[in-house]
Amino acid sequence: MGLFEFFGKKTFPHGIHPPEYKEVTSRKETMRIPFPEEIVLPLTQHIGAPAVPVVHKGQFVERGQLVAKAAEKALSSPIYASVSGTIKDIDLMPGTKGPIRSIVISTSPASAQIPIEGEYQDYQQMDSSEIPQAVQATGMVGLGGAGFPTYVKMMPPKDNPIHTIVINGCECEPFLTTDHRIMLEKIHNMITGINIALKAIGAPKAIIGIEDNKLDVLEEIKPHLPKDGTIEIEAVKTKYPQGAEKMLVKSLLDIEIPTGALPSSIGLAIFNVTTMAELGDLFPSQRGLIERIITVTGENLEHPGNYLVPIGTPLKHIIKYVGFHDVEAEVILGGPMMGHPVASLDIPTVKATGAVLILDKQAIRSDEIQPCIKCSQCLQACPINLNPSELGQLASMRRYDVMEEKYHLNDCFECGCCSYVCPSNIPLVQYFRIAKLLNRQRHMQNG
């Protein structure tokens, strides 16, 4: 039994066990949400350079038509029309981080909204070097929240051959059930997507990691796995943040990703299950990513569930459809631990939007911040063994350089465990985000 295999369940040290709140949507099959009257497609929906518009105002576009190409000679991803309709504008529109240049499409009420398909392409007949470019053409990015263009992960450095592809199906955030439903409803697509990644990367095997609160997934998937053992599935202990790549790799393989290093440096490539399932669906027919499954849940909703939503759908359309009318609500993109509250319901969903969480004001902890009492609960919770208490003290003194240079601030992936357990209600994660931002600005100024 490995060091991190406790009571027969693979896991990692520290972490927390917040209430799951998944039962509301975990057993609800995915349903399509009605098309909104207007779609807003930000040109930046991924890590890297913004996409470049190839359409003009007043132009009619078909659902699935390319509307913005990937930037040349840069990390980038194309964008496709998620509805058939007329280009209303290409201008600054509300986004999660402020105004962002976007393509606005007025949905055609007369259209059947049937997406464009290309000619069939068989990844098995393609050279492995051809696959990443074809993956880029789908517009696929990490759908687990990071938004990193998927094709780049399929081109690992030649001096670091990949021995294992890890497929992340943990979905450890409370409330979220998107990945759970994907793994039950799109098994064939997911296996196809994994096989595409295996061939592109040249890896000999892949392993799907799920938490043990999804054993129904394990039973459903096992009969579909290849007999040669190239794809396996294994359950790990349910604990937050089990879905963080460092934690999952430690739990599944008892391997540590070094500080500041990428998984490829130790022979790993990591993808989200939803990314693989959507890739397996889009790649064979050369279609672009135009919609995705989103968990819409929270409090006081008439119709919480998992919905197939066109990318670019304004939040106000989604919230109206699920039957929430409380203007005092907090709307969060993502889960309660790592998600971000939005300032406007005009903000659209993007490729990386996996959940819309709606909580009334009474559900948001708003107790007064108290001084740190040195209880060490944050140290016991931190999954990567940082000292959140000390980092918080340094943040209050604006010693951002010391936080980075001596206390490994950049190792923090903002999981929120420290803030969750803090009895003094200190918003530690918010402090760390600010510190990282200011450090980045300082580095840019200093060249």
N, C-alpha and C positions, 0 to 999 in steps of 0.2 A: 504494500500500500504506500503510495507516494506521500510526501510531506503534507500536501494540501488536499488529501482525500480523507475527509472526516466522516465517520459513521457510514462508510460505503458510498458517500456522495462527493464527487469532485467539487472543490470550491477554492476559495482564496481567503486569506486572513482579513479580518476587519470587515468593513461594510456595514450595512444596516438592513432592517426588515420593516419598511413602511407598509401600511395597509395596501393591498393590491387594487381594490376597486375595479377588477376586470370582469366580474361576473355579469355586469350590466350588458356588455357587448360581446363577450368572448364566444357565445353560442349563437350569435345572430349572423346569418349568412349575409354576404355583401349584396347591396342593392344599389342601383344607379340613381344618382340625384338628377333632377331635371336640369336641363341646360339653362344657364343664366341669360339674361338679355344682353349682357356685355362681358367680354373676357379681357383681362389685363395681363399681358405677358412681359414681365421685367426682362431686360436683356442680360441681366446678371442673375442667374439662378444656380450658379455653381462656383466653386473655387477656381479662380483664373480670370482670364480676360473676358469682357462682355462679348456676347454674340453680336454680329453685324447685320442690321436689317437688309433684306433683299426685296422688300415690298414698299409700296408707297401709299399715301393717304388716298382713299377713294377706291382702291383696288379690291376686287372680290377674290377671296381665297377659299379653297376647299379644306375641309377638315383633314388634317394630316399633311398639308402642304408646308414646305419649308418657308418660314417667314424671316428667319435670321440665321445666317451661316456662322460656323465657328470662326473665330479670329485666326488669321494666318500666322504661322510660326509662333504660336503661343498656346498655352494650356487653355482650352476653351471647348464649348459644346454647342451644337446647333439647337434651334428652337423651332417647333412646328405648331401650326394653328390647331388649337384644340376644339374649334368649332368652324363650321362654314359660315362665312359672313363677310362684311365689308370692313376694311381697315378704316377706323374712325379717326385715329390719330397715332402719331409716334412722338411722344413727349414725356416730360417728367410726370410721374404719377406716385401716389403714396406707396411706400414700401416699409418693411420692418425696421429699417435703419434710416428712414427719411426718404425724401423724393428720389426716385430712380427712373431712368429713361426706360420707357415701356412701349410696347405695341398694343393698342387698344382695338379690339374687334367687336363690331356690333353683330350679334348672332342673327342669322337669317331664319325667320320663323317658318319659311317655306321649305327649308332644306331637310332632307331625311337624315342628315348628320352621319353619313356613312364615310368612314375614313379611307383615304387613299392607300392602296397597297402596291408594292413593287413586285418584281419577279421573285420567285422562290430562290433562295440561296441555301445551299447545304454546307454547313460548317465542316462536315466530315470530308468533303471534297476540296476544301480550301487549304492552302498552305497556312501554317500557323502565323506567319508574318503578315498575312492579309487580314486576319481576324480583327486586330485592334482598330484598324481604319474603318472596318464595317461596323464595329461596335460604336465608334465615335459618331458614325452617320445616324445611328438611332437616337442620338441625343441623351443617351443614358448616363446618369450620374448616380452617386451613392444615394439610395432612397432611404437609408437609415437615419438621415439627418445631416450628414457631413456635406453632401453635395459635391464630392470630389469626382471629376470625370472618370468614368469606369474604364475607358480604354487605356488610360495611363497605367493603371494597376496591372494591365495585361502585357506591359512591356517592362518587366523588371530588369535591373542591371545584369549584364551578362556575367559579371564576376560574382553574382549572388544567385545561383540557381535556386528555384523554389522547390522545396520538397513536400510541402503540404499547403493546400488551400483550405482555409477555415471559413465556414459559412455561419454567420452569426444569426441565430434564430432565438436568442434569449428574450428580447423585448422586456427588459427588467423594469422599465418605468411603470409606475402605477397608472391605471386607467387604460393604457394603450393595448390594443388587440389586433392591429393591422397585420403584423407578421404572423400572428397565430392563425388568422383566417386565410392568409395567403398560403401557408403551409398545409392547410386542409383542402383548399379549393383549387390550387394551381400546382399540384404536385408534379405533373408532367412538364409543365413549363419550367418549374424550378430545376428539375433534373436536367433538362435540356440546357438551361443557362449555365449550370455547373459544368456540364460537359464542354460547352463552348469555352469557358474559362480554363478548364484543364488542358484543352488542346492549344489554346493561344499561348499559355504560359509554359506548357511542357511539363507540368507537375504530374507525378505519378498517382496522387491520391487527394481526396478532399474529405473533410469531416464536418458534418452539420452539428452545431452545438445548440441545444435547447435547454431551458430550465425545466426542472421536474414538476412544475405546475402545468406542463403541456404534454403529458404522457399520451394523450389522445393523438397528438401529432406524431409521436414516435411510432405508435402502432399503425397509423395510416400510411406513413412513409416507408417503413421497413420493407413491405412486399414489393415496392417499386424500385428499390436500390439494385444496382447491377450485381450480378453474382460473383464478379471477379474482385469485389471488395474495393474498387477504386473510389467509391463514395460510401461513407459510413455516417451514422447518426448516433449521438450520445447525449445523455441527459446530465446536466450539472445541477448542483444545489441551487434552489431559488433564493436569491439574495441580491440586493442592490449594492453596487452597479455591476452585476455579473455580465451585462451586455457590453461593457467597455472592453475594447479590444485587448488591452493589457491583462485585464482580469480573466477574460475568456481563454486567452492563450495559456495563462498560468493554470487555470482550472483544467482545461482539456489536455494539455500537453506537458504541463509542469516546466514550461519554458518562460523566461523573462525577456521582454523586449527592452533592450538597454535604453537608458536615459538619452533622450534626444535622437534616437534612431528610429528608422522605419521598420515595419515588420519584415520587409524584404531583406534587411541586413542579416536576419537569422533564418532566411529561407522560407518565409511565410508570405502568403497573400490573403487578405481578409476582405470578404464581401458580405453584404447583408442579404438575407433570404429574399426580401422583396425585390431587390436589385436583380438577383439571379432569375427570379420568376418572370419579371417583366422583360428581361433580356431574352429569355427563352421563348417568350411570346412574340416579341417584335422582330428579332433577328431573322428568322426564316423567311418572313414576308417583306423584309426591308421597310418596315414601318417606323415612324418616329414616335417618340414618347409624347403622348398628348393627354393622358389621364393617369390617375393612380388611385389606389384604395386609401382612404383616410378614416381613422376612428374619430367620430364626433360624439363626445360624451361629456359628462359632468353632472351638475345638479339642476333640477327643475326643468328637464327637457321632456317634451312629449314623445320624441322619437329618437333616442340615442341609438347609435348603430355604427356599422362599417359601411362606408359609401364609396362608390366609384365616382370620382369627381374630376371634371375637366381641369387641367392645369390652367391657372389664371382666374379661377372662380372667386369673386369677391366674398369675403367672410360674411357680409350681411345677407347674402343669398343663402348661404349654408345655414346660418343661425335661424333665419326665418323658416326654412324648410323643416328643421328639426323641432320647431315649436318652442322657442325661448323668447320671452318678451321683456325680461327684467333688465331695465337700462342700467342698473347698479352692478351688473355682472362684470367679472374679470374674464377676458378672453385670452387664452394662452395658446400659442402655436407650439405644439409638442406636449410633453408631459409636465407634471408639476415640479419635478426635480431639476430638469435641464431646459425646459421650455422657456419661451420669452413672451411676456404680456404684450399685447398690441395696443397702439394708441388710437387706431382708427379701424372701423369695420369696412372701410373701403379697400383695405389691404387685400391683395389676392393670395390664393394659395400658389405655391411654386413646386418645382419638382421634388424638393426635399421635405415638403410638408407632409408629415405622417399622421398628425392628429390635430384636432381643434378641441381644446378643453375649455369648458364654460363653467365657471364657479361663481356663486354669488359672493357678495362682499363678506358675509359672515363666515365663509369657509377660508378666507385669507387671513393668516396669522398677522396681526397688526399690533402685538404687544410692544410696549416701549423698550427700546434698546437699553440694556444695563451693562455696567462694566464687566469685563472678563473676570471670572472667579477662579481661574486656574484649575478647573475641575478635571481637565484632560479628556473629556468625552470626545472632543473633536479628534484628538490623537488616536483614540481607540477606534474611531469610525473611519478615518482616512484609509482608503484601500491601497494607497501607494506610499504610506508611511511618512507623509509630510508632517509639519508642525503647524497646523492652521492657526492655533492660538498665537504663536510667535509671529507668524506672517500677518495676522490681523493687527497685532500691536505695531509692527513696522509700518503697516499701511496707514495707521492713525497718525504716525509721525512722518508720513510721506517719504519713507526710506525705500522707495521702489527699487532703486539700484541694488540695495542689500538683499531685498526679497528675491531678486533674480539671481544674483551672483553667489550668495551664500546659503540660501534657503530653498533653492530649486523651484521657484515659482512656476517656471514654464512646464514643469512636470505635471502640474495640476490640470486636470481636464474638466474641471468645473462640474463635478457630479452632484454637488450639493449636500453630501453626507454631513459635512461639518456644520453647515447652517441648520440642517434638520435637527441635529442633536443638541445644539447650543442652548443651554437653559437661560442664557442672557439675551437671546434673540438677536445676536450680532449677525448681520448679513455678510458673512465672510466671503461667500462666492462673489457678491457684488464688489466687494473691496478688491478681490483678486482680479476680476475682469478690468476694473479701472486701472489697476497697477500695470497689467499687461499692455493695455492700450497706451498708457503714458510712456512705458518703456519702449514700445515700438516707435512712438513719435520721437523720443529722444535719440534712438538709434538712427532714424532717418535724418534727423537734423545734424547728427555728428558724422554722417556719411558711412 
